[in-house]
Amino acid sequence: MVIKMKVLIAGGGTAGHINPALAIAGGIMKRWPDAEITFVGTPTGMESELVPQAGYSFEPMKVAGFQRKLSFTNIKRNAQAVWYLANSGAAAKKIVNKVKPDIAIGTGGYVSGPIMRKAAQMGVPLLIHEQNAFPGVTTKMLSKYAKVIMLAVEDARPRLGGEGLDIRLTGNPIRADVLSYDKSKAREELGIDDRPLVFSFGGSLGARRINEGMADLIVRSSKDKKYNHIHGYGRYGSFLPPLLEEKGADMDADNLDIREYINDMPRVMAAADLVVSRAGAITLSELQAQGKACILIPSPNVAENHQYHNAMAMVNKGAADIIVESELTCELVMQKVDAILSSPENVQKMALASRNMAITDAVERITDIVAEVLGK
């Protein structure tokens, strides 16, 4: 009788933790088609919908992060988080006993901590994957239990510390369509001519400061037609089109494409000459895979300010410029965009530096480590 390999994966809270987990699961199923994969996540997080949609078993576990700002609401939330934490050990043990995994893989988020720690304490080999240049609290906490710590960015290595840790560079898993999209094909499909294409976005929800910061450049481009410009303003950025009109933009200009949601991200990213965006780990890995020159505006509202460290990993390699949000102005955006696009050689140099940072076989590297740890 063939014994199926059982895998326990935990990662949740944000797409930055969930998507790598799903990509790893897909790589495992491709290599071991009869594997049984079970995810653990919070019952109300994105993972509770995305994981079942992908066809995997899902075990809910109530875990919450602690709120740092003092308020009556946050005090109640922190009391609930303490209650969840106090009960997490028993809940985690119950799940591990039910799944009986051969290996456990954590990709970060609050839920990874208690379930991965318990799995390791119960003798299950543990792998953890860190997406960011600055390791999160969960990764640091679990590092002493892990057989292997897998990093997306080499800059994270010295920030983990600790003797005797087995740390490997694997990169972030990247969607196949991002890897395969050709720039010339993308530009043809989008109807983009030979003028430089600026692509700016702040995520699916939108980032108010990025929307505001890009406004004058969009208005100027609608008049001087110097650049093509695609901008995604996000769910909460509906104020932007009226603002652009108020500032005198020609919203019918053929070089503008201003939309709420970028539902063809691989194509638009492939077509771009310069990308202006946040500095989330997966976004940057995709930009590197496509070899894009970037201006990065890290979100200040993330744990350990990790987007700043992600951005600086590219800046230090000459692949990107950076604007700290507290210094973000329309004038500075235009200045930096013009400085980069005024020199095709500079764009190419930044694009090559970005491409040289790319790791495009992350899933294969990760499944190789799974095979090594399990002796398969």
Buried (B, 14 or more C-beta within 10 A) or exposed (E): EEEEBBBBBBBBBBBBBBBBBBBBBBBBBEBBEEBBBBBBBBEEBBBBEBBEEBEBEBBBBBBBBEBEEEEEEBEEBBEEBEEBBEBBBEBBBEBBEEBEBBBBBBBBBBBBBBBBBBBBBBEBBBBBBBBBBBBBEBBBBBBEBBBBBBBBBBBBBEBBEEEEEEBBBBBBBBBEEBBEBEBEEBBEBBEBEEBBBBBBBBBBEBBBBBBBBBBBBBBBBBEEBBBBBBBBBBEBBEEBBEBBEEBEBBEEBEBBBBBBBBEBBBBBBBBBBBBBBBBBBBBBBBBBBBBBBBBBBBBEEBBBEBBBBBBBBBBEBBBBBBBEBEEBEBEBBBEBBEEBBEEEEBBEBBBEBBBEBBBBBBBBBBBBBBEEBEEE
